Every structure is written in structure tokens, then in C-alpha cells.
Amino acid sequence: MLDDEQIIRGCCKKNKKAQKMLYDKYASVMLGICIRYAQNRAEAEDILQEGFVKVFLNIKQYMGKGSFEGWMRQIMVNTALTNYRNNLKHYYHNDVTEIAESKIDDVSYDGEFTQEELLQIINELPEGYRMVFNLYAVEGYKHKEIAEMLDIDESTSKSQFSRGKKLIQQKLEVLKKERAHF
């Protein structure tokens, strides 16, 4: 099997075999990223396909600095954010005031929940909370950067992250209590 550098060179030459090898190697990882930003799997797969088109069109811009996977990850996140902004009017939105807030102390849940359970809980967050939570907690962006990406105030990013985190904690506590009954 070819290494990344050889695959990238082949993709720069628009070699279909190299493009397929790149897709096969990274599609599952990149789909995981797309799923965090999509309403459902079908939408995530659309984002993935669009993201790979952008990767193939722009692969000559990759300068070999930093990880190639990180470069692709950035394209996938940006594609997901563009998809979110373009479809914002179609998404169902929960009004922030409708979500009951309760004071919850930070609790450690190390190893108590599976990755699938955590992903499901994150995906159940209201759209704005989910986007900010993923960008901040998973991707590592700062609130100022998130505000610019989503065209919101920095304080909105901070409050949506805080509220999303509280909702996640509430859902994890409920799941923990449900497990205790079995």
C-alpha cells in the first residue's frame, strides 16, 4: 500500500486510483466528524462527499506542513459549517428559554458511558448548542473563532456551550440513574 505522500502526489495528478485510496483510508474517520455536525447520517454522508470533492479540488494547496489528516479535518468541519448555515432555515430550533436549566456541578464520567451513548446525547442537543459544543470541546476552537465561523456574538458562543454542557450532564445523570435500576 502507498503511503500518504504517494497517495497525495497521485491525487494531485487527478489519478482516480489514488483518490479512491485516499477516500478508503480516511472516509470513516471523516464521516465521524461529519456526523457530529449533521442532523442525521444521510446529511453527514452528503457533507462527507462534498468535503472530499473539496479535498480533491484543493489538494495541491496542502503544503506538507502539519498532518494531512488535520488538513482534511479542517475542510470537513468547514464544509459542515457551510452546510449548517445554508440549511439553517430548514432546521427545527428549540427556543433557548424552553430548555429548563438546573444547577449541576461538574461531574466526571470517565469510562462510564460508551462513545455511542455520548455521541447520541450530543446529537440530541439543540442545533446551536451542538455546533458550539463540537467546535469548542471536540475541535478545540476558541469562542472568538466560533463566533466568527457561525456569525454570532462571542458571548452567545460561551452561553450556548455552557447550556449545552449542562444539558449533556443532565442527560448523563438520567442515563446513570436508569442503569442503577437494572
Backbone as CSV, one residue per row, in Angstrom:
resi,resn,N_x,N_y,N_z,CA_x,CA_y,CA_z,C_x,C_y,C_z
1,MET,0.839,-1.182,0.000,0.000,0.000,0.000,0.884,1.246,0.000
2,LEU,0.414,2.264,-0.673,1.152,3.521,-0.764,1.018,4.312,0.526
3,ASP,2.045,5.110,0.828,1.936,5.985,2.000,1.196,7.258,1.598
4,ASP,0.891,8.085,2.589,0.114,9.300,2.326,0.764,10.191,1.275
5,GLU,2.063,10.343,1.371,2.759,11.229,0.437,2.573,10.766,-1.010
6,GLN,2.664,9.460,-1.241,2.483,8.920,-2.594,1.026,9.067,-3.046
7,ILE,0.106,8.840,-2.125,-1.318,8.979,-2.451,-1.629,10.435,-2.792
8,ILE,-1.086,11.361,-2.018,-1.315,12.791,-2.254,-0.770,13.198,-3.625
9,ARG,0.442,12.723,-3.943,1.008,13.038,-5.263,0.101,12.514,-6.376
10,GLY,-0.430,11.303,-6.193,-1.340,10.745,-7.185,-2.618,11.559,-7.298
11,CYS,-3.141,12.010,-6.161,-4.358,12.837,-6.170,-4.104,14.173,-6.850
12,CYS,-2.914,14.729,-6.671,-2.572,15.996,-7.338,-2.596,15.836,-8.856
13,LYS,-2.303,14.624,-9.314,-2.330,14.328,-10.754,-3.709,13.856,-11.209
14,LYS,-4.701,13.920,-10.284,-6.082,13.507,-10.547,-6.198,12.013,-10.909
15,ASN,-5.297,11.229,-10.313,-5.308,9.787,-10.509,-6.468,9.187,-9.713
16,LYS,-7.390,8.543,-10.409,-8.608,8.000,-9.781,-8.287,6.927,-8.733
17,LYS,-7.282,6.101,-8.999,-6.913,5.061,-8.024,-6.397,5.694,-6.733
18,ALA,-5.590,6.731,-6.869,-5.061,7.418,-5.683,-6.206,8.086,-4.919
19,GLN,-7.160,8.688,-5.645,-8.308,9.312,-4.990,-9.122,8.276,-4.237
20,LYS,-9.318,7.107,-4.835,-10.071,6.038,-4.163,-9.318,5.552,-2.923
21,MET,-7.999,5.431,-3.036,-7.198,5.002,-1.887,-7.306,6.020,-0.743
22,LEU,-7.250,7.291,-1.083,-7.372,8.339,-0.068,-8.749,8.275,0.589
23,TYR,-9.775,8.155,-0.235,-11.138,8.075,0.286,-11.287,6.855,1.197
24,ASP,-10.847,5.706,0.729,-10.971,4.468,1.517,-10.227,4.570,2.847
25,LYS,-9.087,5.242,2.832,-8.272,5.336,4.041,-8.896,6.273,5.081
26,TYR,-9.517,7.364,4.641,-9.960,8.391,5.576,-11.475,8.568,5.696
27,ALA,-12.249,7.920,4.874,-13.694,8.167,4.864,-14.350,7.904,6.218
28,SER,-13.998,6.821,6.876,-14.678,6.506,8.140,-14.347,7.528,9.231
29,VAL,-13.103,7.977,9.288,-12.713,8.986,10.278,-13.413,10.304,9.974
30,MET,-13.420,10.693,8.720,-14.042,11.960,8.335,-15.561,11.905,8.493
31,LEU,-16.158,10.731,8.271,-17.599,10.588,8.487,-17.935,10.823,9.955
32,GLY,-17.089,10.345,10.844,-17.295,10.584,12.276,-17.337,12.070,12.601
33,ILE,-16.499,12.837,11.935,-16.509,14.294,12.117,-17.813,14.865,11.586
34,CYS,-18.190,14.456,10.386,-19.399,14.982,9.742,-20.654,14.655,10.545
35,ILE,-20.711,13.482,11.136,-21.870,13.062,11.924,-22.098,14.011,13.101
36,ARG,-21.018,14.511,13.680,-21.158,15.423,14.824,-21.846,16.730,14.455
37,TYR,-21.824,17.084,13.186,-22.392,18.361,12.751,-23.680,18.218,11.956
38,ALA,-24.084,17.012,11.669,-25.250,16.785,10.812,-26.479,16.403,11.629
39,GLN,-27.634,16.589,11.019,-28.903,16.208,11.644,-29.077,14.691,11.657
40,ASN,-28.528,14.020,10.649,-28.680,12.569,10.531,-27.543,12.016,9.678
41,ARG,-27.511,10.712,9.566,-26.420,10.055,8.835,-26.410,10.431,7.354
42,ALA,-27.591,10.521,6.757,-27.661,10.862,5.331,-27.057,12.243,5.081
43,GLU,-27.384,13.192,5.942,-26.816,14.529,5.795,-25.302,14.483,6.013
44,ALA,-24.855,13.694,6.981,-23.420,13.557,7.242,-22.705,12.972,6.022
45,GLU,-23.330,12.003,5.371,-22.723,11.405,4.178,-22.648,12.416,3.033
46,ASP,-23.656,13.280,2.921,-23.612,14.350,1.912,-22.467,15.316,2.201
47,ILE,-22.315,15.668,3.467,-21.221,16.569,3.866,-19.880,15.907,3.558
48,LEU,-19.781,14.623,3.863,-18.546,13.875,3.599,-18.198,13.920,2.112
49,GLN,-19.186,13.651,1.257,-18.931,13.646,-0.180,-18.496,15.025,-0.670
50,GLU,-19.207,16.050,-0.209,-18.855,17.411,-0.597,-17.461,17.775,-0.083
51,GLY,-17.155,17.334,1.125,-15.839,17.588,1.702,-14.727,16.933,0.900
52,PHE,-14.951,15.694,0.476,-13.926,15.011,-0.315,-13.751,15.664,-1.687
53,VAL,-14.829,16.159,-2.267,-14.703,16.893,-3.531,-13.779,18.094,-3.316
54,LYS,-13.984,18.806,-2.202,-13.134,19.959,-1.893,-11.690,19.528,-1.651
55,VAL,-11.508,18.397,-0.974,-10.154,17.886,-0.743,-9.470,17.640,-2.083
56,PHE,-10.157,16.946,-2.986,-9.554,16.625,-4.275,-9.295,17.869,-5.121
57,LEU,-10.186,18.839,-5.056,-10.011,20.077,-5.833,-8.876,20.945,-5.289
58,ASN,-8.631,20.841,-3.977,-7.655,21.731,-3.330,-6.409,21.034,-2.818
59,ILE,-6.227,19.778,-3.170,-5.130,19.003,-2.584,-3.754,19.588,-2.907
60,LYS,-3.649,20.294,-4.018,-2.365,20.914,-4.361,-1.995,22.028,-3.380
61,GLN,-2.981,22.527,-2.647,-2.721,23.585,-1.661,-2.124,23.033,-0.365
62,TYR,-2.231,21.709,-0.170,-1.625,21.118,1.030,-0.111,21.198,0.870
63,MET,0.534,21.884,1.785,1.969,22.156,1.680,2.842,21.154,2.427
64,GLY,2.245,20.145,3.021,3.027,19.161,3.754,3.382,19.604,5.164
65,LYS,2.873,20.761,5.564,3.112,21.241,6.922,1.945,20.801,7.792
66,GLY,2.250,20.196,8.915,1.189,19.671,9.769,0.677,18.354,9.197
67,SER,-0.264,17.783,9.894,-0.753,16.481,9.449,-1.752,16.636,8.311
68,PHE,-1.687,15.740,7.372,-2.616,15.747,6.250,-4.032,15.484,6.752
69,GLU,-4.150,14.578,7.719,-5.461,14.286,8.286,-6.059,15.533,8.937
70,GLY,-5.231,16.307,9.614,-5.695,17.558,10.215,-6.159,18.550,9.158
71,TRP,-5.444,18.605,8.047,-5.824,19.478,6.933,-7.188,19.063,6.385
72,MET,-7.374,17.760,6.201,-8.660,17.255,5.711,-9.766,17.504,6.739
73,ARG,-9.463,17.312,8.006,-10.430,17.534,9.083,-10.962,18.968,9.020
74,GLN,-10.066,19.928,8.793,-10.456,21.330,8.696,-11.427,21.541,7.532
75,ILE,-11.157,20.904,6.412,-12.055,21.007,5.258,-13.419,20.418,5.600
76,MET,-13.450,19.284,6.282,-14.718,18.649,6.642,-15.515,19.530,7.607
77,VAL,-14.851,20.096,8.594,-15.535,20.974,9.551,-16.089,22.199,8.835
78,ASN,-15.286,22.808,7.969,-15.745,23.983,7.231,-16.917,23.640,6.312
79,THR,-16.863,22.473,5.694,-17.961,22.029,4.830,-19.226,21.814,5.656
80,ALA,-19.075,21.228,6.833,-20.224,21.011,7.716,-20.810,22.344,8.174
81,LEU,-19.964,23.306,8.481,-20.450,24.624,8.911,-21.170,25.342,7.773
82,THR,-20.645,25.220,6.567,-21.316,25.815,5.409,-22.672,25.165,5.202
83,ASN,-22.725,23.854,5.329,-23.988,23.124,5.214,-24.975,23.599,6.272
84,TYR,-24.485,23.761,7.496,-25.332,24.230,8.594,-25.902,25.609,8.279
85,ARG,-25.039,26.526,7.874,-25.505,27.886,7.562,-26.497,27.886,6.392
86,ASN,-26.231,27.081,5.380,-27.113,27.038,4.209,-28.472,26.436,4.528
87,ASN,-28.518,25.541,5.501,-29.763,24.850,5.830,-30.402,25.328,7.122
88,LEU,-29.861,26.369,7.703,-30.328,26.858,8.993,-31.826,27.084,9.018
89,LYS,-32.358,27.621,7.960,-33.791,27.923,7.930,-34.645,26.657,7.901
90,HIS,-34.051,25.524,7.578,-34.800,24.269,7.495,-34.781,23.466,8.788
91,TYR,-33.843,23.799,9.677,-33.709,23.035,10.909,-34.781,23.417,11.917
92,TYR,-35.164,22.463,12.700,-36.077,22.727,13.809,-35.248,23.302,14.940
93,HIS,-35.709,24.403,15.491,-34.969,25.047,16.573,-35.758,25.006,17.860
94,ASN,-35.106,24.650,18.930,-35.689,24.779,20.261,-35.367,26.172,20.753
95,ASP,-36.325,26.836,21.312,-36.093,28.144,21.899,-35.268,27.937,23.163
96,VAL,-34.254,28.746,23.323,-33.357,28.628,24.474,-34.138,28.711,25.778
97,THR,-35.153,29.553,25.815,-35.903,29.717,27.056,-36.747,28.499,27.388
98,GLU,-36.974,27.621,26.414,-37.777,26.427,26.675,-36.992,25.338,27.382
99,ILE,-35.690,25.463,27.394,-34.863,24.410,27.976,-34.655,24.707,29.448
100,ALA,-35.151,23.806,30.268,-35.047,24.017,31.714,-33.588,23.898,32.130
101,GLU,-33.160,24.885,32.883,-31.793,24.869,33.376,-31.802,24.552,34.867
102,SER,-30.903,23.709,35.253,-30.750,23.462,36.675,-29.261,23.490,36.990
103,LYS,-28.940,23.823,38.202,-27.536,23.930,38.578,-26.964,22.521,38.746
104,ILE,-25.938,22.266,37.973,-25.279,20.968,38.033,-23.792,21.216,38.196
105,ASP,-23.218,20.594,39.170,-21.780,20.714,39.359,-21.082,19.868,38.313
106,ASP,-19.847,20.253,37.974,-19.067,19.448,37.047,-18.837,18.073,37.671
107,VAL,-19.171,17.040,36.920,-19.051,15.675,37.401,-18.197,14.904,36.400
108,SER,-17.346,14.036,36.885,-16.526,13.226,35.999,-17.259,11.932,35.663
109,TYR,-17.302,11.624,34.374,-17.981,10.414,33.910,-16.998,9.467,33.229
110,ASP,-15.739,9.548,33.616,-14.692,8.781,32.958,-15.050,7.312,32.811
111,GLY,-15.165,6.867,31.576,-15.362,5.463,31.274,-16.732,4.900,31.589
112,GLU,-17.655,5.705,32.097,-18.977,5.186,32.459,-19.884,4.984,31.257
113,PHE,-19.615,5.705,30.184,-20.506,5.676,29.035,-19.737,5.324,27.778
114,THR,-20.411,4.669,26.851,-19.769,4.299,25.594,-19.697,5.525,24.694
115,GLN,-18.846,5.438,23.703,-18.708,6.517,22.729,-20.040,6.742,22.009
116,GLU,-20.755,5.661,21.720,-22.043,5.768,21.032,-23.068,6.512,21.892
117,GLU,-23.076,6.226,23.203,-24.008,6.913,24.102,-23.705,8.403,24.168
118,LEU,-22.439,8.729,24.273,-22.048,10.140,24.333,-22.387,10.861,23.033
119,LEU,-22.113,10.222,21.902,-22.423,10.829,20.608,-23.925,11.040,20.460
120,GLN,-24.708,10.069,20.892,-26.170,10.197,20.804,-26.657,11.377,21.651
121,ILE,-26.126,11.504,22.845,-26.534,12.606,23.730,-26.143,13.951,23.121
122,ILE,-24.942,14.034,22.574,-24.510,15.279,21.935,-25.403,15.587,20.736
123,ASN,-25.750,14.571,19.961,-26.592,14.781,18.779,-28.022,15.182,19.142
124,GLU,-28.444,14.935,20.369,-29.784,15.322,20.815,-29.841,16.780,21.267
125,LEU,-28.695,17.427,21.372,-28.683,18.836,21.770,-29.369,19.694,20.708
126,PRO,-29.958,20.819,21.125,-30.460,21.770,20.129,-29.316,22.155,19.186
127,GLU,-29.652,22.432,17.955,-28.663,22.631,16.897,-27.536,23.603,17.265
128,GLY,-27.881,24.781,17.750,-26.855,25.771,18.089,-25.923,25.281,19.182
129,TYR,-26.480,24.654,20.197,-25.675,24.121,21.294,-24.705,23.063,20.759
130,ARG,-25.233,22.196,19.904,-24.433,21.083,19.374,-23.266,21.606,18.547
131,MET,-23.535,22.594,17.690,-22.479,23.146,16.851,-21.375,23.759,17.717
132,VAL,-21.767,24.588,18.673,-20.786,25.245,19.528,-20.045,24.213,20.381
133,PHE,-20.768,23.250,20.946,-20.127,22.228,21.772,-19.075,21.468,20.968
134,ASN,-19.433,21.028,19.762,-18.481,20.291,18.928,-17.270,21.138,18.565
135,LEU,-17.515,22.376,18.169,-16.403,23.237,17.768,-15.468,23.543,18.935
136,TYR,-16.039,23.752,20.120,-15.221,24.120,21.278,-14.593,22.891,21.948
137,ALA,-15.438,21.943,22.343,-14.958,20.809,23.148,-14.262,19.734,22.320
138,VAL,-14.730,19.522,21.099,-14.173,18.434,20.290,-13.072,18.939,19.365
139,GLU,-13.340,20.028,18.643,-12.376,20.532,17.659,-11.341,21.476,18.266
140,GLY,-11.639,22.057,19.440,-10.665,22.891,20.128,-10.610,24.348,19.706
141,TYR,-11.638,24.823,19.029,-11.674,26.241,18.661,-11.955,27.103,19.892
142,LYS,-11.533,28.350,19.840,-11.829,29.333,20.883,-13.192,29.953,20.585
143,HIS,-13.828,30.499,21.613,-15.158,31.089,21.429,-15.136,32.232,20.411
144,LYS,-14.062,32.987,20.376,-13.958,34.080,19.402,-13.986,33.515,17.976
145,GLU,-13.263,32.436,17.740,-13.232,31.806,16.414,-14.610,31.241,16.057
146,ILE,-15.248,30.607,17.032,-16.575,30.027,16.811,-17.568,31.128,16.451
147,ALA,-17.482,32.233,17.173,-18.375,33.361,16.904,-18.224,33.831,15.460
148,GLU,-16.999,33.915,14.983,-16.757,34.336,13.604,-17.281,33.298,12.612
149,MET,-17.046,32.031,12.886,-17.499,30.966,11.977,-19.009,30.919,11.845
150,LEU,-19.700,31.071,12.971,-21.155,30.927,12.988,-21.886,32.269,12.882
151,ASP,-21.118,33.340,12.810,-21.688,34.686,12.718,-22.612,34.973,13.904
152,ILE,-22.067,34.728,15.101,-22.781,35.012,16.349,-21.856,35.796,17.259
153,ASP,-22.380,36.319,18.359,-21.538,37.009,19.336,-20.712,35.994,20.108
154,GLU,-19.553,36.416,20.563,-18.703,35.545,21.378,-19.437,35.124,22.649
155,SER,-20.194,36.037,23.251,-20.943,35.704,24.471,-22.016,34.654,24.177
156,THR,-22.581,34.679,22.979,-23.565,33.667,22.587,-22.896,32.302,22.508
157,SER,-21.706,32.265,21.939,-20.951,31.011,21.857,-20.697,30.457,23.257
158,LYS,-20.269,31.319,24.168,-19.981,30.883,25.535,-21.239,30.373,26.240
159,SER,-22.343,31.089,26.072,-23.570,30.667,26.755,-24.132,29.393,26.144
160,GLN,-24.040,29.266,24.820,-24.537,28.034,24.194,-23.688,26.835,24.608
161,PHE,-22.379,27.041,24.728,-21.529,25.955,25.199,-21.897,25.568,26.625
162,SER,-22.048,26.560,27.476,-22.383,26.314,28.877,-23.717,25.580,29.004
163,ARG,-24.720,26.048,28.297,-26.040,25.415,28.351,-26.014,24.016,27.744
164,GLY,-25.273,23.855,26.662,-25.149,22.530,26.061,-24.472,21.552,26.997
165,LYS,-23.430,22.024,27.665,-22.712,21.193,28.632,-23.639,20.775,29.776
166,LYS,-24.466,21.714,30.255,-25.408,21.391,31.332,-26.432,20.351,30.872
167,LEU,-26.917,20.509,29.656,-27.880,19.523,29.129,-27.246,18.142,29.012
168,ILE,-26.004,18.105,28.557,-25.287,16.825,28.460,-25.165,16.203,29.840
169,GLN,-24.788,16.998,30.824,-24.647,16.491,32.192,-25.976,15.956,32.712
170,GLN,-27.055,16.672,32.439,-28.382,16.220,32.878,-28.730,14.872,32.246
171,LYS,-28.491,14.759,30.949,-28.821,13.516,30.241,-27.950,12.353,30.722
172,LEU,-26.690,12.647,31.027,-25.806,11.600,31.539,-26.248,11.150,32.923
173,GLU,-26.700,12.079,33.755,-27.198,11.725,35.086,-28.448,10.842,34.972
174,VAL,-29.343,11.186,34.052,-30.546,10.374,33.837,-30.153,8.973,33.396
175,LEU,-29.227,8.883,32.446,-28.767,7.584,31.959,-28.109,6.787,33.081
176,LYS,-27.344,7.461,33.910,-26.679,6.805,35.046,-27.713,6.240,36.024
177,LYS,-28.765,7.019,36.297,-29.825,6.557,37.209,-30.596,5.396,36.616
178,GLU,-30.842,5.444,35.301,-31.541,4.342,34.643,-30.744,3.062,34.755
179,ARG,-29.436,3.158,34.624,-28.575,1.978,34.735,-28.590,1.413,36.155
180,ALA,-28.700,2.297,37.130,-28.671,1.866,38.525,-29.905,1.003,38.872
181,HIS,-30.992,1.202,38.135,-32.209,0.447,38.383,-32.181,-0.955,37.800
182,PHE,-31.153,-1.257,36.988,-31.090,-2.583,36.377,-30.058,-3.432,37.007
